[in-house]
Amino acid sequence: MIKTVKNLSRREFIRYAAQFGISAVVLEQFIQIGTKAYAAQVSEDGEEISDHRWAMAIDLDVCTGCNYCTYACKATNDTAPGITWNAVFEDKETFSEDVYIPRPCMHCEHAPCVEVCPVQATYHRPDGLVAMDYDRCIGCRYCQVACPYGARYFNWEENTQPNPMTPEWGSAEIDRRPRGVAEKCTFCAQRIDAGLEKGLHPGSDPAATPACVNICPVGARIFGDLNNPESTLNTVLALRETVVLREDLGTHPRVFYLLPKRSTQS
């Protein structure tokens, strides 16, 4: 298996960092700014609010850039060649040691992609995850342009090729998206929903947990419910300093990066 980590030059990283606006934020700040707003969130159509707020933490201290998360995601979600919902970037400049930065969809609380979609094909689920209705999507790609994280992809052609990531890295759990629609990481929502129906706990039970979390050989990804104070995710976030991408935009991402303990910022 060929490793597909992108090695960023200094110039590329500067451009990448400027786009993503990587900035440090302590969890306490996040709680102070965001928790009240999240607790008060109601859906526009008045539907019942979910008891859950799913989120992910990625530990930059232990991620090795192995790309297992990328491979498992491509297998499980049956993505086309050239479409990588979980990309991994190598940062050689920010810290005293090389650090790998995986980038799934951020599932923003204030998601630009949701705001610009003219047909509500991109929307917030009751649990806050940013989801897609492929039957509604008209292929305008406004969401792709609006996403400040580069996490959106467009299907220019019908995908009829065999998936080279199956069965070694998993099997497809959702249908392939048709030509002419946008797509992105879903936090493996199909697993979350099916797991909850069976009484499983996403983040603890593998069958209900995103494939990228399960496959990680070093436990760099932690998934859980921000509404559950006893979740492993909340425990980790309370103990470690984190970063979110483009904090300055006020998107309130639900992907938190745990800063490397072994390195200092250069």
Buried (B, 14 or more C-beta within 10 A) or exposed (E): EEEEBEEBEEEBBEEBBEEBBBEEBEBEEBBEEBEEEBEEBEEEEEEEBBEBBBBBBBBBBBBEBBBBBBBBBBBBBBBBEEBBBBBBBBBBBBBEEBBBBBBBBBBBBBBBBBEBBEEEBBBBBBBBBBBBEBEBBEBBBBBBEBBBBEBBBBBEEEBEEEBEBBEEBBEBBEEBBBEBBBBBBBBBBEBBBBBBEEEBBBBBBBEBBBBBBBBBEEEBBBBBBBBBEEBBBBEBBEEBBBBBBBBEBEBBBBBBBBBBEEBEEE
